[in-house]
Amino acid sequence: MIPDRAVLVVIGAALAFPVAAGGGKQEAKLKKPHLELRATPRMAFSPVNIFLIAELQGGDDVEEYYCPQLEWDWDDGGKSVQEGDCPPFVTGTKLERRFTAEHEYRRAGVYNVKVTMRRANKSLAASTVRITVRPGLGDRAL
């Protein structure tokens, strides 16, 4: 004959096992967005102003991507930095997902423009787009 106490222990262990083995409900893992970079126009004659859009695609609104700093490397020797001035993050805050910049190229060349998204000096994402600038009337390369 099995004592009543032994039966209760076995039943309690069987009920606890699925949770310990990963069968219980776990918090959903948040997905990080990725950064895409577009330029308009991608091919032009110098001098030209290029309009760029860096956009976070997909993923969840995670705090890590809230109020980032963007560093633009224009590949012509110049760099620019954009910093946000944002209130503290709270649950439910929506991320800013679209960032824009404009840059003038005065000389012909092929430029690989890179944008790097950072927060607290940590690189979160980067993206690059190629721009081709052909010699125009004002270009000394003619």
C-alpha positions as CSV (number, residue, x, y, z in Angstrom):
1,M,0.0,0.0,0.0
2,I,1.2,3.5,-1.0
3,P,1.0,6.2,1.7
4,D,-1.2,9.2,0.8
5,R,1.8,11.5,1.2
6,A,3.8,9.7,-1.6
7,V,0.9,10.1,-4.1
8,L,0.7,13.8,-3.5
9,V,4.5,14.2,-4.0
10,V,4.4,12.3,-7.3
11,I,1.4,14.3,-8.6
12,G,3.0,17.6,-7.6
13,A,6.3,16.7,-9.4
14,A,4.4,15.7,-12.5
15,L,2.5,19.1,-12.6
16,A,5.8,21.1,-12.1
17,F,7.8,19.2,-14.7
18,P,6.4,20.8,-17.9
19,V,7.3,24.3,-16.6
20,A,10.8,23.3,-15.6
21,A,11.3,21.6,-19.0
22,G,10.3,24.7,-21.0
23,G,6.7,23.6,-21.5
24,G,5.2,26.5,-19.6
25,K,4.5,29.9,-20.9
26,Q,7.6,32.1,-21.6
27,E,7.9,35.8,-22.4
28,A,7.9,36.4,-26.1
29,K,11.4,37.3,-27.4
30,L,11.3,40.8,-28.9
31,K,12.5,41.2,-32.5
32,K,15.0,43.9,-33.4
33,P,14.4,46.1,-36.4
34,H,16.9,46.4,-39.2
35,L,18.1,49.6,-40.9
36,E,17.6,50.4,-44.6
37,L,19.1,53.3,-46.4
38,R,17.8,54.9,-49.6
39,A,19.1,57.8,-51.7
40,T,17.5,60.1,-54.3
41,P,18.9,60.5,-56.8
42,R,21.4,57.6,-56.8
43,M,23.0,58.8,-60.1
44,A,23.4,62.5,-61.0
45,F,25.7,65.2,-62.4
46,S,27.7,67.4,-60.1
47,P,27.0,69.6,-58.3
48,V,24.1,67.7,-56.8
49,N,22.1,67.6,-53.5
50,I,21.3,64.0,-52.5
51,F,18.4,63.3,-50.2
52,L,18.7,60.2,-47.9
53,I,16.2,58.3,-45.9
54,A,17.3,55.8,-43.2
55,E,14.4,53.7,-42.0
56,L,14.0,51.0,-39.3
57,Q,12.1,48.1,-40.8
58,G,10.3,45.3,-39.0
59,G,10.9,44.3,-35.5
60,D,9.3,45.5,-32.3
61,D,9.5,48.9,-30.6
62,V,12.4,48.0,-28.2
63,E,14.0,50.5,-25.9
64,E,17.4,49.8,-27.3
65,Y,16.4,51.6,-30.5
66,Y,14.7,54.5,-28.8
67,C,16.1,58.0,-29.4
68,P,19.3,57.0,-31.3
69,Q,22.2,59.0,-32.5
70,L,22.8,58.8,-36.3
71,E,26.3,59.2,-37.8
72,W,26.4,59.9,-41.5
73,D,29.7,59.2,-43.3
74,W,29.4,60.9,-46.7
75,D,32.5,59.2,-48.2
76,D,33.8,62.5,-49.4
77,G,35.8,63.3,-46.2
78,G,32.7,64.7,-44.4
79,K,30.7,63.3,-41.6
80,S,27.5,64.5,-39.8
81,V,25.8,63.5,-36.5
82,Q,22.2,63.8,-35.6
83,E,21.1,63.4,-32.0
84,G,17.6,63.2,-30.7
85,D,16.2,65.0,-27.6
86,C,13.7,62.6,-26.3
87,P,11.7,62.1,-23.1
88,P,12.5,59.0,-21.1
89,F,11.3,55.7,-22.6
90,V,8.1,54.1,-21.1
91,T,6.4,50.9,-22.1
92,G,4.2,51.5,-25.1
93,T,6.4,54.3,-26.6
94,K,6.6,54.1,-30.4
95,L,10.0,54.3,-32.0
96,E,10.9,57.0,-34.5
97,R,11.6,54.8,-37.6
98,R,12.4,57.4,-40.3
99,F,15.4,59.7,-40.4
100,T,16.4,62.0,-43.2
101,A,19.5,63.9,-44.3
102,E,20.7,65.9,-47.3
103,H,24.2,66.3,-48.6
104,E,25.8,68.1,-51.5
105,Y,28.4,66.5,-53.8
106,R,30.4,69.0,-55.8
107,R,32.7,66.6,-57.5
108,A,32.3,63.5,-59.7
109,G,32.9,60.2,-58.1
110,V,31.4,57.0,-56.6
111,Y,30.4,57.5,-53.0
112,N,29.4,54.8,-50.5
113,V,27.3,56.7,-48.0
114,K,27.0,54.9,-44.6
115,V,24.7,55.7,-41.8
116,T,25.4,54.1,-38.3
117,M,22.7,54.1,-35.6
118,R,24.1,54.3,-32.0
119,R,22.7,54.6,-28.5
120,A,24.9,55.1,-25.5
121,N,28.1,54.8,-27.7
122,K,27.0,51.3,-28.8
123,S,26.5,50.6,-32.5
124,L,23.0,49.2,-33.1
125,A,22.8,49.0,-36.9
126,A,24.4,50.4,-40.1
127,S,23.5,50.6,-43.7
128,T,25.2,51.7,-46.9
129,V,24.1,53.0,-50.3
130,R,26.2,53.8,-53.3
131,I,25.8,57.1,-55.1
132,T,27.4,57.9,-58.5
133,V,28.1,61.5,-59.4
134,R,29.2,62.2,-63.0
135,P,31.1,65.4,-64.0
136,G,28.8,68.3,-64.5
137,L,29.4,71.8,-65.9
138,G,30.8,73.1,-62.6
139,D,33.1,70.2,-61.9
140,R,36.8,70.9,-62.2
141,A,37.4,67.2,-63.2
142,L,36.3,68.1,-66.8
